[in-house]
């Protein structure tokens, strides 16, 4: 404890303070030397506190990092399921009907092509599949997706999408994080940070069988956001979904829960004391939170990952009775189970199969056969349980494909200039088509929607203003949409 015995000179030993104890006498120089860092920290803390008070765009911190937080305005969606088709499905072979492409098959594309391409391309290539109209909305859907087409009146089909990058890695990261050049938090992490989660026994963000390539963990990482908001992977793209589970979640039978709780309390006590001495440490704070969450997950997660209790009708609905559809069907069923239990953001990835530079007719047919039934089953199941109303489903890849063929005559190149994604539920307007590409499906030309606009709209459906959901890092405010993005009001119900 500092006393008032601070001499103007140099420390010269000890003296009595009249209470029978020896008291060290410190010079002013000693005091400044040992406490300068403390003074600096107090000043910094005051500045940061003032900055936070003066920054109304920041989301206030609740009692825990995953505690449910209030949105900026009334939300339409509570949770999100992202069905990611890794590789880039072709819009002109799925949800973007182009009669002129069929008429002019084999002719040169009559306009200028993009300068940046992956492979040399040739003439126009008609779709090998017929398109049909579905539902009261009359949406055009190809024969690749007859079961999803049956849900046309629930879909909000965005035909005018476009992005900034023609390479898988950059485009995939732009779709997931808003940036194709820098490491940034993923949209699942932003939703977790902004809103927390309704389940305190499960992560707020789960990704099932995520891709190992084209960005890897950066596609579901939290970057500079607190680590607790990063995605929890269940398996990876290299294994079947029936072997995918949250790693290390099962406790050893030889360690009773009571003993494990005591061991964890000891470790956490060490960590918190270190945090008190060392000061703010995002990595250590994230570790403390993750340890507590992992302990609670041991009871909740294994039961959720065990789908043996589902009825035969439900299993058939998702295609688990068919070896062709079982793998992705299990992912979609798990997505429903996790969402139903309060997980904020769940991603299921069909990876990495949609990159048809060749073998378009064979491989796109195989890919669609694997996912059509599971996706339709998910939509049916969510709707029957009353979950689709406030569960936002997003389907799409990192870009689309060209309407012209590659030189091999049976493949399409990458195309970020005009492609399709669709939304369902969660406050999106059902049974509509928004935007369009040109007559051949190459460029987005009407009601164009950039990925920044899509992200802004997704946040709006969750009651979040994309310009106010910010995080200060490195001296500036960051957000999912960076300095871009407009909410597409026309697709809000």
Secondary structure, 3 states (H helix, E strand, C coil): CCCCCEECCCCCCEEECCCCCEEECEEHHHHHHHHHHHHHHHHHHHHHHHHHHCCCCECCCCCCCCCCCCCCCCCCCCEEEEEEECCCCCHHHCCCCCHHHHHCCCCCCCCCCCCCCCCCEEEECCCCCCEEEECCCCEEEEHHHHHHHCCHHHEEEEEEEECCCCCHHHHHHHHHHCCCCCCCCCHHHHHHHHHCCCCCCCCCEEEECCCCCCCHHHHCCCCCCCHHHCCEEECCCCCCHHHCCECCCCCCCCCCHHHHHHHHHHHHHHHHHHHHHHCCCHHHHHHHHHHHHHHHHHHHHHHHHCCCCCCHHHHHHCCCCCCCCHHHHHHHHHHHHHHHCCCCEEEEEECCCCCCCCCHHHHHHHHHHHHHHHHHHHHHHHHHCCCHHHEEEEEECCCEEEEEEECCCCCEEEECCCEEEEEECCCECCCEEECEECCCCCCEEECCEEHHHHHHHHHHHCCCCCCCCEEEECCEEECCCCCCCCCCHHHEC
